[in-house]
Amino acid sequence: MARTFFVGGNFKMNGSKESISTIVQNLNKADLPSNVEVVLCPPYPYLAQVVAENKQPTVKVGAQNCYLKASGAYTGEVSPEFLKDLGVGYVVLGHSERRQYFKESDEFVADKVKFALSEGLKVILCIGETFEEKKAGKTIDVCKRELSAVAEKVKDWTNIVVAYEPIWAIGTGLAATAADAEEVHADIRKYLSTVIGAQAEEVRILYGGSAKASNVGGFRDKKNVDGFLVGGASLKPEFADIIKSRQ
Ligand code: PEP
C-alpha cells in the first residue's frame, strides 16, 4: 500500500493573529497537490483561527501538545476533547523541545499518545537523538527506546505518524543528509515491524530537522522518507514549495 506523502508545519511558539492569517491565506491561494496530506500546528490560541481560515481540503490542523485527561483540575492543560471540539484532528507529541525543556519522559509521552488516540486524535510522534548520542553510535537505540515506550501501550499504529527528528538538526540549519535519514528511517521501520508486524509498512515516517525548500528535493528517491515535519520553514512562503516537493 502506498503511503500518502505528509508535510507537517510546526509553528512552535511563534506567530500572531496577523502573521498566522498570512500563512493560511498564502496556502489557500497555492495550487497544492491533492495527494499530499498537510497538517498545520500553530500555538493553541490560534488553532480555531486556522481551522476557520483554512480553505484547502488537504490541509488539516494539529496541536503541538495535549494532556492525558479529558477534563478536570489540571490548570493550564489542554484536553484532546477541546482539540476535537475545535476541529483539530492531529496532535504532535514527544517533540524533543518538550522532552528536553519540560522533562517529558518516554512513559509520559507514551501515556499521552495512548490517551490522544483513544479520544480520536491522530498523533505525530517525534523521536530522535542528541548530537552526543549520534556520535556514540546510539541513534537507533534512542529511537527504539522512544518507540518501544509507545509500542508497549499502543498496539494499533494506524493513526500514528512517526517523525524522526535528530535533535542536532532541529533549528540549526544542519539537516541530516538524505542518505543518513533514509538509513535511520529504514532501521525504524525494521524495528517497528518487530513490534507491530506488517502494519509497520503502513506507518509514515517523516524527517524533521532544518528541512527547507532548498534541501527537501534531495530526499525524493528515499523510499522510507514519507514526508517532513517542518519547523522554521513552515512560517515562510517556501512551505508551499515543500508541500509540492514530491510532484
Ligand atoms: C521541529 O521543530 O519540529 C523542526 C523540525 O524544526 P526546524 O525545521 O526549524 O529544524
Residues whose N, C-alpha, C, O or C-beta is under 5 A from the ligand:
A	BS01	PEP	N10 A169 I170 G171 T172 G208 G209 S210 A211 L229 V230 G231 G232 A233
